[in-house]
Amino acid sequence: MNKLELIKRNSVEIINEKDISKLLKKKKPIAYCGYEVSGEIHLGHLVTMTKLLDLSKAGFHVKVLFADWHTYLNQKGGWDFIGKQIKNWKAGFKAAGLKDAEFVLGTSFQRSSDYIDDVFTIAAKTTINRSLRSMQQVGRDIEKAKVSQVIYPFMQIVDIKHLDVDMVHSGIEQRKIHMLGTEVFSDIDYKSPVFVHTPLISSLKGSGKMSSSDEGSFISIRDSSDSIAKKIKKAHCVTGVIEGNPILEICKLIVFPRIDKFEIKRDSKFGGDLEFKDYSALEKAFVSGKIHPLDLKNSLILYLEDIIAPIRKKFK
């Protein structure tokens, strides 16, 4: 797989895609993804972590922002909680393969006068309603929004400048903030970077997205092998249905980027073993009814355990 294919793999949208060729000519372009350090690291985060590994393989220097200020401003926890979370998240990200990434704390640069000047410049040009609209997919209790949640998107935009970012990666829920950024980057004398958005994994319940605030909706990287198996077996997975199917999404976004082939072991009376070298072939077989949901789940449990077990060990 070439560099462009790695960048585009499993993305749902790329903004300023025409600029990618220029970036690939740079010696070490910078890509970043920012994370609120709230709750457990779960499979939803593994999607973006997997994409960061792709970008690293494509020649990018990866910066991971542990957004401690953003976590606080978005009502996700106090400073003692945030400090403990940062230690866990850094260990988890390294164990997941991001050993060469540069880990940055928001508070390490967000208090500088230049940074604050840029935040105020954007704030002076943006309406409250525009700022709140950009937070609709990421804000907590946005109907009762605090002033801090109005400031949040301005800071996220300014982060991109002060981390000297060429490519921004995130889940698609960040899109509205990024689009606001494309409108105001010129006001703070910065280029509009390339934005690579990946999809969100559906809740294991089959309704909404996977979230650490809903115990039954996610698999944590600290879950035991037994817990993973129980959650996968209970997960929503309707025969032949692709949309909103977390089992297929996990296969596509987390497992296939890490393997050469996906094997499904079955008794000969049920058709024998199956092997797939790419996700599209697996999906086609599932839609046609060639694969039973339980057989798919049983195979996925084994692959997930292989991925999560080395990460889980870092937390013991």
Order of alpha helices (4+ residues) and beta strands (2+ residues): alpha-beta-alpha-beta-alpha-beta-alpha-alpha-beta-alpha-alpha-alpha-beta-alpha-beta-alpha-alpha-beta-beta-alpha-alpha
